[in-house]
């Protein structure tokens, strides 16, 4: 996904963040259900991605179709996607899939964040998804069964659950989606995509700190407390010693970078002079 579709997805993900602290697996299931509706109708996909129709009209169409069938949050999310611009008819489905998976991943994150770092739940989810793919890779009969076009989605979901009976509820939702609605790719590849989303979400809990010399225990404790307060969560901190910084400190948490190094300030000065 690139160009205008990538921008629309980024906007939708940013809007979704406000709903994630209280999101449930039911919301994810509703979004996956809307995805199934969109995927089953080429006419609907064309209508929702038609650049000649205004966003409010497309949003109203979606709300009319799902009204009374899903929660207000699910309708809002789907309506917001419909009002955005998409480069291709498939892109809006890909975006719905990403948002639904992100909700599932956030539920796993929030579950462990109550008593410990949210990274714990995300690691558990990644391990469960990896276990499923390993189980499939080791059994050719299972691979054929999951790719059998005549087999029902329910039968494939039941088989998947037998393969990894002890996984979390969040993993079950994602695995069931992958085997019942793989959307033109192998179920295991879709499970990999879900695991990649979980790994990206996990970066929100990891602070990579670069300094010019090793920190004392007292300094590291102060750094931990300061970053936890700044981000409002218990971060895992990885400290790297990088003399090239020439003083100062550089912190990266997810996609956000806080840079107070001399090297960066010199670079900014050079850009100003060049401008």
KEGUPA-162823 format. One line per field, with one value per residue: residue number from 1; residue in three letters; x, y negated, z of N, C-alpha, C in turn. Coordinates in pm, whole numbers, plus 50000, padded with zeros to 5 digits. Each point is the difference from the previous one (the first is absolute). Layout:
BEGIN
milum	(NUM ...)
tilo	(Ala ...)
n_xx	(X ...)
n_yy	(Y ...)
n_zz	(Z ...)
ca_xx	(X ...)
ca_yy	(Y ...)
ca_zz	(Z ...)
c_xx	(X ...)
c_yy	(Y ...)
c_zz	(Z ...)
// end
This chain:
BEGIN
milum	(1 2 3 4 5 6 7 8 9 10 11 12 13 14 15 16 17 18 19 20 21 22 23 24 25 26 27 28 29 30 31 32 33 34 35 36 37 38 39 40 41 42 43 44 45 46 47 48 49 50 51 52 53 54 55 56 57 58 59 60 61 62 63 64 65 66 67 68 69 70 71 72 73 74 75 76 77 78 79 80 81 82 83 84 85 86 87 88 89 90 91 92 93 94 95 96 97 98 99 100 101 102 103 104 105 106 107 108 109 110 111 112 113 114 115 116 117 118 119 120 121 122 123 124 125 126 127 128 129 130 131 132 133 134 135 136 137 138 139 140 141 142 143 144 145 146 147 148 149 150 151 152 153 154 155 156 157 158 159 160 161 162 163 164 165 166 167 168 169 170 171 172 173 174 175 176 177 178 179 180 181 182 183 184 185 186 187 188 189 190 191 192 193 194 195 196 197 198 199 200 201 202 203 204 205 206 207 208 209 210 211 212 213 214 215 216 217 218 219 220 221 222 223 224 225 226 227 228 229 230 231 232 233 234 235 236 237 238 239 240 241 242 243 244 245 246 247 248 249 250 251 252 253 254 255 256 257 258 259 260 261 262 263 264 265 266 267 268 269 270 271 272 273 274 275)
tilo	(Unk Unk Unk Unk Unk Unk Unk Unk Unk Unk Unk Unk Unk Unk Unk Unk Unk Unk Unk Unk Unk Unk Unk Unk Unk Unk Unk Unk Unk Unk Unk Unk Unk Unk Unk Unk Unk Unk Unk Unk Unk Unk Unk Unk Unk Unk Unk Unk Unk Unk Unk Unk Unk Unk Unk Unk Unk Unk Unk Unk Unk Unk Unk Unk Unk Unk Unk Unk Unk Unk Unk Unk Unk Unk Unk Unk Unk Unk Unk Unk Unk Unk Unk Unk Unk Unk Unk Unk Unk Unk Unk Unk Unk Unk Unk Unk Unk Unk Unk Unk Unk Unk Unk Unk Unk Unk Unk Unk Unk Unk Unk Unk Unk Unk Unk Unk Unk Unk Unk Unk Unk Unk Unk Unk Unk Unk Unk Unk Unk Unk Unk Unk Unk Unk Unk Unk Unk Unk Unk Unk Unk Unk Unk Unk Unk Unk Unk Unk Unk Unk Unk Unk Unk Unk Unk Unk Unk Unk Unk Unk Unk Unk Unk Unk Unk Unk Unk Unk Unk Unk Unk Unk Unk Unk Unk Unk Unk Unk Unk Unk Unk Unk Unk Unk Unk Unk Unk Unk Unk Unk Unk Unk Unk Unk Unk Unk Unk Unk Unk Unk Unk Unk Unk Unk Unk Unk Unk Unk Unk Unk Unk Unk Unk Unk Unk Unk Unk Unk Unk Unk Unk Unk Unk Unk Unk Unk Unk Unk Unk Unk Unk Unk Unk Unk Unk Unk Unk Unk Unk Unk Unk Unk Unk Unk Unk Unk Unk Unk Unk Unk Unk Unk Unk Unk Unk Unk Unk Unk Unk Unk Unk Unk Unk Unk Unk Unk Unk Unk Unk Unk Unk Unk Unk Unk Unk)
n_xx	(50085 49973 50066 49890 50008 50131 49976 49904 50081 50101 49913 49958 50127 50029 49891 50045 50114 49913 49969 50131 50011 49884 50076 49912 50008 49887 50065 50105 49919 49946 50121 50037 49886 50027 50121 49939 49919 50104 50069 49879 50022 50028 49868 49995 50101 49943 49885 50067 50051 49877 50102 49901 49993 49929 50088 49922 49988 50129 50027 49907 50055 50119 49972 49946 50109 50075 49921 50008 50104 50063 50102 49975 50091 49949 49879 50046 50065 49900 49918 50092 50016 49868 50010 50099 50115 49975 50123 49960 49915 50112 50052 49873 49998 50115 49948 49883 50069 50076 49892 49934 50108 50008 49868 50011 50099 49922 49903 50087 50030 49873 49981 50122 49961 49891 50074 50035 50116 49945 50130 49960 49887 50076 50092 49903 49943 50117 50025 49876 50015 50119 49941 49900 50079 50064 49885 49966 50115 49973 49887 50037 49946 50050 50114 49981 49973 50097 50053 49926 49971 49981 50104 49911 49968 49883 50009 50042 49906 49917 50049 49996 49882 49980 50054 49938 49957 50126 49978 50037 49900 50095 50086 49901 49972 50128 50022 49887 50031 50123 49945 49910 50085 50080 49896 50009 50038 50114 49922 50105 49990 49868 50020 50092 49910 49912 50092 50017 49868 49996 50097 49932 49887 50076 50038 49869 50040 50074 50084 50045 50090 50045 50112 50078 49954 50045 49875 50006 49992 50052 50087 50024 50001 50073 50077 49999 50017 50094 50047 49991 50043 50096 50014 49998 50111 50008 50103 50035 50111 50041 50113 50029 50127 49986 50134 49946 49923 50123 49961 49926 49875 49977 49868 49978 49871 49993 49912 49991 50069 50062 50050 50089 50048 50128 50017 49886 50040 50119 49935 49923 50113 50058 49884 50002 50131 49977 49895)
n_yy	(50118 49907 49884 49964 50128 49986 49883 50056 50104 49917 49928 50112 50038 49875 50001 50119 49935 49904 50098 50014 49899 49984 50025 50075 50131 49967 49888 50074 50084 49891 49951 50118 49992 49872 50043 50101 49907 49923 50104 50022 49869 50035 50002 50057 50081 50014 50019 50077 50036 49968 49946 50034 50090 49909 49965 49894 49999 50024 49908 49923 50040 49992 49885 49978 50052 49937 49897 50007 50025 49883 49990 49894 50056 50120 49948 49936 50110 50082 49915 49992 50131 50014 49907 50088 49964 50084 50046 50105 50080 50068 49879 49970 50115 49972 49878 50050 50083 49898 49925 50100 50031 49870 50009 50114 49945 49894 50089 50066 49885 49962 50125 49994 49886 50070 50110 49982 50009 49913 49996 50036 49931 49904 50027 50013 49891 49938 50048 49964 49887 49988 50039 49921 49905 50024 50005 49896 49936 50061 49962 50079 50095 49939 49987 50123 50038 49921 50062 50095 49966 50132 49989 50010 49873 50051 50085 49900 49923 50104 50020 49871 50004 50109 49927 49892 50102 49977 49949 49873 49936 49910 50099 50053 49874 49974 50112 49987 49872 50039 50100 49916 49898 50084 49974 50122 50010 50061 50079 50079 49956 50016 50118 50014 49953 50080 50095 49958 49993 50120 50040 49939 50053 50106 49937 49982 50120 49972 49953 49963 50004 49898 50034 49900 50030 50109 50035 49926 50084 49898 49976 50130 50001 49888 50054 50116 49935 49928 50105 50075 49893 49986 50133 49993 50069 50126 49927 50079 49979 49975 50006 49915 50033 49871 50010 50046 50017 50008 50073 49991 50012 50121 49976 50128 49964 50118 49920 49975 49892 50009 49897 50009 50070 49979 50126 50024 49932 50061 50117 49965 49962 50112 50062 49933 50025 50127 49989)
n_zz	(50000 49909 49995 49934 49962 49988 49944 49928 49981 49980 49930 49941 49991 49964 49923 49960 50014 49975 49918 49980 50085 49939 49897 49932 50023 50062 50031 50029 50065 50050 50020 50048 50067 50027 50032 50060 50049 50027 50047 50048 49993 49875 49987 50121 49969 49882 50062 50085 49884 49964 49932 49919 50100 50066 50094 50020 49869 49986 50091 49947 49885 50053 50056 49882 49945 50090 49980 50133 49922 50017 50083 50076 50080 49975 50015 50107 50037 49969 50060 50095 49989 49997 50095 50018 49949 49896 49982 50071 49938 49984 49983 49978 49932 49939 49988 49964 49925 49962 49988 49943 49930 49975 49986 49933 49931 49993 49975 49924 49943 49997 49960 49948 49939 50034 49989 49874 49938 49914 50010 50123 49992 49951 50088 50091 49950 49991 50120 50033 49934 50057 50112 49964 49957 50112 50064 49928 50020 50114 49942 49898 50076 50104 49936 49957 50124 50038 49894 50055 49874 50005 50081 50097 50019 50039 49898 49926 50054 49989 49879 49975 50060 49929 49904 50049 50075 50034 49878 50008 50058 50023 50028 50072 50037 50014 50064 50068 50012 50031 50069 50051 50006 49935 49926 49950 50127 50027 50072 49982 49875 50007 50057 49906 49917 50059 49992 49876 49995 50059 49918 49904 50045 50002 49890 50022 50036 49893 50091 49881 50097 49928 50062 50041 50121 50061 50031 50109 50103 50065 49901 49994 50132 49998 49907 50066 50116 49940 49935 50111 50065 49909 49994 50132 49984 50044 49964 49901 50069 49875 50067 49903 50003 49963 50001 49888 50107 50050 50101 50109 49958 49952 49997 49971 49993 49943 49941 50130 49963 50118 49937 50100 49897 50026 49957 50061 50109 49982 49984 50102 50065 49955 50029 50115 50014 49964 50085)
ca_xx	(49915 50085 49934 49883 49948 50086 49964 49868 50017 50068 49899 49906 50068 50012 49867 49968 50072 49912 49906 50069 50008 49880 49953 49979 50009 49876 50018 50083 49917 49907 50075 50028 49873 49980 50096 49941 49895 50065 50069 49904 49927 50085 49927 50015 50138 50012 49925 50070 50129 49973 50046 49901 49901 50060 50023 49881 49907 50050 49988 49858 49968 50049 49921 49869 50013 50036 49923 49922 50061 50128 50005 50022 50144 50031 49940 50081 50129 49975 49957 50118 50078 49926 50007 50137 50032 50075 50055 49942 49885 50045 50068 49912 49991 50127 49998 49908 50069 50104 49938 49943 50112 50057 49914 50032 50134 49987 49936 50108 50089 49934 49976 50117 50045 49933 50085 50141 50022 49920 50084 49979 49888 50036 50093 49919 49925 50094 50039 49886 49990 50115 49974 49905 50070 50089 49916 49955 50117 50049 49898 49953 49856 49935 50015 49901 49865 49975 49992 49894 49894 49868 49981 49935 50080 49985 50083 50140 50021 50003 50129 50104 49994 50056 50146 50060 49887 50029 50036 49914 49880 50039 50060 49893 49927 50084 50021 49872 49984 50097 49966 49866 49992 50139 49996 50086 50136 50002 49966 50119 50057 49919 50038 50128 49970 49946 50112 50080 49928 50021 50139 50009 49934 50088 50104 49953 50038 50146 50075 50140 50068 50140 50076 50141 50077 49910 49927 50006 49871 49915 49957 49905 49875 49936 49954 49882 49889 49962 49934 49871 49909 49975 49915 49886 49999 50125 50077 50123 50103 50125 50099 50115 50105 50037 50083 49978 49900 50074 49926 49855 49930 49900 49904 49899 49891 49917 50040 50034 50141 50037 50145 50063 50144 50073 50008 49874 49991 50092 49937 49893 50064 50050 49886 49956 50097 49988 49874)
ca_yy	(49882 49882 49878 49951 50107 50005 49884 50025 50101 49936 49917 50090 50059 49895 49983 50121 50000 49953 50106 50123 50032 50071 50086 50140 50092 49989 49895 50058 50096 49921 49943 50110 50030 49896 50034 50107 49940 49921 50091 50081 49919 49913 49875 49918 49951 49892 49884 49941 49945 49916 49864 49900 49988 49933 50086 50013 50091 50137 50035 50025 50129 50104 49995 50056 50145 50068 49945 50096 50133 49993 49893 49864 49985 50069 49920 49879 50035 50034 49879 49916 50056 49977 49858 49970 50028 50125 50011 50118 50057 50094 49932 49975 50127 50018 49909 50057 50115 49947 49939 50107 50071 49909 50008 50125 49986 49908 50072 50080 49903 49944 50106 50018 49870 49975 50043 50000 49929 50048 50080 50140 50052 49998 50112 50122 50008 50035 50140 50084 49996 50076 50142 50047 50015 50116 50120 50017 50030 50136 50099 49974 50024 49879 49897 50026 49979 49857 49937 50068 49902 50054 50007 49881 49916 50056 50121 49956 49941 50110 50067 49910 50001 50128 49996 49923 49983 49922 49861 49898 49964 49906 50079 50076 49911 49972 50125 50033 49909 50035 50125 49994 49891 49962 49892 50022 50043 50114 49963 49979 49869 49900 50008 49929 49856 49964 50003 49880 49887 50010 49963 49854 49944 50029 49897 49892 50032 50014 49876 50020 49878 49991 49901 49999 50083 50082 49934 50063 50054 49888 49930 50085 49999 49871 50005 50088 49930 49886 50047 50057 49888 49930 50079 50052 50146 50060 50031 50077 49908 50055 49891 50020 49898 49955 49880 49910 49898 49882 49939 50002 50127 50023 50100 50037 50084 50017 49912 49868 49984 49882 49991 49882 50018 49892 50030 49959 49853 49953 50026 49902 49874 50007 49986 49861 49921 50033 49942)
ca_zz	(50000 49989 49956 50072 50085 50119 50082 50058 50105 50113 50066 50068 50116 50102 50060 50075 50128 50107 50037 50039 50144 50047 49891 50033 49887 49924 49899 49893 49925 49918 49888 49908 49934 49897 49894 49920 49918 49894 49909 49926 49903 49917 49981 50120 50003 49901 50050 50113 49957 49883 50031 49960 50107 50114 50115 50085 49933 50015 50141 50027 49941 50092 50123 49968 49984 50125 50111 50076 49995 50071 50099 49949 49971 49875 49892 49987 49939 49860 49932 49981 49888 49876 49964 49957 49860 49984 49865 49933 50069 50103 50110 50114 50071 50071 50114 50098 50058 50088 50117 50082 50063 50099 50118 50068 50058 50113 50111 50062 50065 50118 50097 50085 50051 50128 50110 49960 49874 49887 49911 50035 49921 49858 49979 50005 49875 49893 50018 49961 49854 49949 50027 49899 49871 50011 49995 49861 49916 50026 49963 49864 49993 50053 49898 49894 50054 50016 49867 49925 49973 50031 50145 50054 50090 50135 50009 50005 50132 50097 49982 50053 50147 50045 49985 50110 50091 50120 49973 50060 49926 49896 49893 49934 49908 49882 49926 49937 49887 49896 49931 49943 49903 49972 49902 49884 50032 50090 50139 50081 49965 50068 50141 50009 49996 50131 50094 49971 50061 50145 50026 49988 50118 50114 50005 50086 50138 50006 49978 49964 50045 49960 50079 49961 50093 50082 50108 50132 50041 50041 49879 49927 50076 49973 49861 49997 50062 49915 49878 50038 50027 49875 49910 50074 50007 50043 49880 50005 49949 49948 49994 49910 50011 49866 50012 49885 50034 50050 50111 49990 50008 49896 50045 49901 50047 49881 49890 50054 50035 50079 49975 50058 49984 49935 49857 49938 50000 49896 49871 49980 49970 49863 49910 50004 49925 49860 49949)
c_xx	(50089 49915 49883 49942 50079 49967 49866 50009 50065 49903 49903 50063 50015 49867 49963 50064 49910 49901 50069 50006 49881 49945 49989 50017 49873 50010 50082 49919 49900 50070 50037 49872 49969 50096 49944 49892 50060 50065 49903 49926 50093 49933 50013 50141 50017 49930 50077 50133 49985 50039 49900 49891 50065 50004 49877 49900 50043 49991 49856 49956 50041 49915 49860 50006 50023 49919 49912 50058 50132 49994 50022 50147 50036 49945 50080 50131 49981 49956 50115 50087 49932 50011 50139 50021 50090 50042 49941 49888 50043 50052 49909 49980 50126 50004 49909 50065 50106 49941 49942 50111 50064 49917 50030 50133 49996 49934 50104 50094 49939 49981 50117 50046 49935 50091 50148 50012 49915 50078 49978 49889 50032 50096 49924 49923 50091 50041 49888 49986 50113 49977 49903 50070 50096 49920 49953 50117 50047 49903 49941 49849 49922 50009 49898 49858 49967 49989 49891 49882 49860 49971 49939 50094 49995 50087 50147 50031 50010 50133 50112 50002 50056 50153 50066 49892 50026 50029 49898 49878 50033 50062 49894 49926 50080 50022 49872 49977 50090 49959 49864 49985 50141 50016 50107 50144 49993 49965 50123 50067 49922 50029 50133 49978 49946 50112 50089 49935 50020 50142 50020 49937 50090 50107 49958 50045 50151 50065 50146 50074 50147 50067 50147 50087 49903 49935 50022 49862 49903 49947 49896 49865 49924 49944 49873 49877 49951 49926 49865 49897 49962 49900 49880 49990 50139 50079 50116 50107 50125 50098 50116 50099 50049 50080 49979 49897 50065 49918 49850 49944 49898 49910 49900 49902 49902 50052 50046 50146 50018 50151 50055 50152 50063 50003 49873 49989 50093 49939 49890 50058 50052 49887 49949 50094 49988 49875 50012)
c_yy	(49876 49879 49961 50105 50011 49885 50021 50102 49939 49913 50086 50063 49898 49978 50120 50001 49958 50104 50121 50027 50078 50097 50146 50086 49994 49894 50052 50096 49926 49940 50107 50039 49900 50025 50110 49948 49923 50092 50079 49924 49906 49865 49906 49942 49884 49873 49928 49936 49912 49856 49892 49980 49935 50093 50020 50098 50145 50047 50033 50135 50113 50004 50057 50152 50071 49952 50103 50139 50006 49885 49865 49979 50064 49921 49873 50028 50030 49878 49905 50048 49969 49856 49959 50035 50123 50014 50117 50056 50095 49929 49977 50129 50028 49912 50051 50117 49954 49941 50107 50075 49913 49998 50126 49989 49908 50065 50085 49910 49950 50103 50016 49869 49967 50034 49998 49920 50061 50086 50150 50063 50007 50114 50133 50018 50039 50147 50094 50006 50080 50149 50058 50022 50117 50130 50027 50043 50144 50109 49967 50023 49878 49888 50018 49971 49851 49928 50062 49904 50049 50005 49870 49923 50055 50122 49963 49938 50107 50075 49916 50004 50131 49999 49931 49969 49907 49854 49905 49973 49905 50073 50079 49915 49977 50126 50041 49912 50041 50124 49992 49891 49952 49896 50016 50037 50121 49956 49972 49866 49888 49999 49928 49849 49953 49995 49877 49876 50001 49959 49848 49932 50016 49892 49881 50018 50010 49865 50036 49868 50006 49886 50009 50085 50077 49920 50075 50055 49889 49925 50083 50004 49870 49996 50083 49927 49885 50042 50063 49890 49929 50074 50063 50150 50050 50048 50095 49915 50077 49885 50039 49886 49967 49870 49900 49892 49869 49929 50007 50141 50009 50114 50027 50097 50014 49913 49864 49996 49869 49991 49869 50010 49880 50021 49954 49849 49940 50021 49901 49863 49996 49985 49857 49911 50026 49936 49850)
c_zz	(50000 49964 50088 50093 50130 50095 50069 50113 50123 50079 50080 50124 50112 50070 50088 50139 50116 50049 50061 50151 50053 49895 50047 49875 49916 49893 49883 49914 49909 49879 49898 49925 49889 49883 49911 49908 49883 49897 49913 49891 49924 49978 50118 50008 49902 50050 50111 49961 49875 50031 49963 50106 50121 50121 50087 49940 50019 50146 50036 49945 50094 50126 49978 49993 50133 50120 50068 50005 50077 50100 49934 49965 49867 49881 49976 49926 49851 49921 49974 49886 49867 49954 49950 49853 49992 49854 49924 50085 50112 50124 50120 50081 50080 50125 50110 50074 50100 50127 50093 50075 50109 50127 50080 50074 50121 50120 50073 50079 50130 50110 50096 50062 50134 50117 49967 49871 49889 49905 50025 49917 49853 49968 49999 49869 49884 50008 49957 49848 49936 50018 49898 49867 50001 49987 49858 49911 50015 49955 49863 49985 50050 49897 49888 50049 50012 49867 49914 49977 50035 50150 50051 50092 50142 50019 50011 50136 50108 49994 50061 50152 50057 49994 50118 50104 50118 49978 50063 49913 49886 49881 49925 49899 49873 49916 49927 49877 49885 49924 49932 49894 49965 49889 49891 50029 50093 50142 50085 49969 50068 50150 50022 50000 50134 50105 49980 50060 50152 50037 49991 50121 50123 50015 50084 50144 50017 49968 49970 50026 49958 50078 49962 50091 50089 50113 50131 50033 50040 49879 49923 50071 49975 49858 49988 50054 49912 49876 50030 50024 49871 49912 50072 50002 50037 49879 50031 49934 49958 49980 49909 50020 49859 50009 49887 50030 50044 50108 49979 50003 49887 50046 49888 50063 49884 49887 50048 50043 50076 49994 50055 49989 49929 49850 49928 49993 49895 49861 49969 49965 49857 49900 49995 49919 49850 49940 49980)
// end
